[in-house]
Amino acid sequence: MDQGCSLLLVDDNVIDIESVTRALRRVGGGHSLNSVGSGGDALTHLEQRLGQDGALPDLVLLDLSLPETNGLQVLSTLKTNEKFSHIPVVIFSSSRSGHDIKSAYREGANGFVTKPPDFDSLVQALDGILKYWRDVAELPP
């Protein structure tokens, strides 16, 4: 990717959304962020983007603990839907459970990152995630 990444953050915690927004500004690089607070909203958002201009996000950061449709259900839906299966999904969760990590990869997660405990660590984690997906990985056109 020559420019910043387009991100979709799926998280129902307003403080986490604000922290990621601030950290993304600190990382710099022209990245854009949309956020939604539930799994159902994530799927609706993606369908709407597809219908409007076809501009899907380059990367989805997905929390596991969501109201109604949990993160694993959203992940499974994304990875089994031909319209969205190519979008990299990184689980971005406070969980460190081996069961959650295995389940996420089993459902097709492209990565699993535990939410860092402080802001500076969050900036470093996001910077690493974005450098990988922007500068290292080859993404479909």
N, C-alpha and C positions, 0 to 999 in steps of 0.2 A: 504494500500500500504506500503510495507516494504522499498521502496526506494523513491527517488524523483519522482515528477509528470512529465509527458511529457505533455507540453502545446502547443497549437496552438493559437497564437495571430493573430486576424484578424483586422487590423487597417491600414488606409492609411496615418496616420500622422507619419512621420519619427521621429519626436521628441518624440512622445508618445512611439513608438517602442523602441527607444534607452533608454528612461526612464524606461520602464518595464524591459528591458534587464539588466540595471544597478541595479534596485531594486531587481530583482530576484537573482543576484549575492550577494547582501547584505543579503537577506533572508537566503541564503545558503541551504543546504539540498540535493544537487545533482539534482535539477530540470533541465529539458532540455526545451528549447524554440525554436520553429519554428515560423516564422512570415510571413504573406502574406498581400498584400496591397489592396485586393479587394475581394468581395464575390465570384466572379467567380474563382479567384485564390484559395480561400479556398476550394471550392468544388473539383477543379482539384487536389489540394494537397492531399486531403483525398482519392480521387479515386486512385491516384498514390501510396500512402502509402499502401492502401489495396492491390493493384496489386503487389507491390514489396515484402513486408515482412509481410503484415497484421497487422503491428504495428501502430494502430491508437492512437491518443493522448488520455491521460487520461481526459483532460479537454480542452474546447475551451473558450477563452476569446474573445468576439465578440463585436466590435463597431457597433453602429446603423448606423452611417453616413458613408457610403462607396460609392465609384463610381460604376456606372452601377447597380449592384445587391445590394440593401441595406441590412442592417443587419437583419431586420425582414424577408425579403425574404430568406436569407441564413438560418436563424433559422427555418423557416417553412419547407424548403427543407430538412434540417438535421433531423428534428423531424418526418417527414413523410417518410423518407427513412429507410427501415429496417436495412440497413448496418450501418447506423450512428446514429439511434435514441437513442441508449443506451449511447452515449457520453454526459456527462454533459456539458451544455452550460451556461456560465455566461455572461450576457450582461455587457460590460465594456465600459460605455459611459459617455460623458460629460453632457448628458441630465438629467434633474431632472423632466421632464414633467410627470405628472400623466398619461396622455394619452400614452406616450411611455412605461411607466412601465407596465400599464395594458395590452397593446398590446403585449409586450414581454412575459409576463406570459401566455397570451391567446395562443400565438404561441408555448408554450412549454419550455420557458426559465427555467433553474434550479435555477437562481438567477439573480439579477440586482444590480450592484455596480456602483455608480457614480464615475468617475475618480477623485481621490483626487487632491486638488489644489497645493500641494507641494510634494517634493520628500520623506520626512520622512513619511508623511501620506500615500503615495503610497506604501512604504515599509511595513507599518503596514497593509494596506488593502490586499496586496498580501500575506503577512504572514498569515493573518486570513483566506483568501480564501483557501490557500494551506493546512493549518492545518485542516480545515474542510474537504476538499475533500480527503486528505491523511490519516488523523487520526480518523475522526469521521464517515464520510459517508461510507456505504458499497456499493462498486461499482461492477458491473458485471465483471466476469472473462474474 
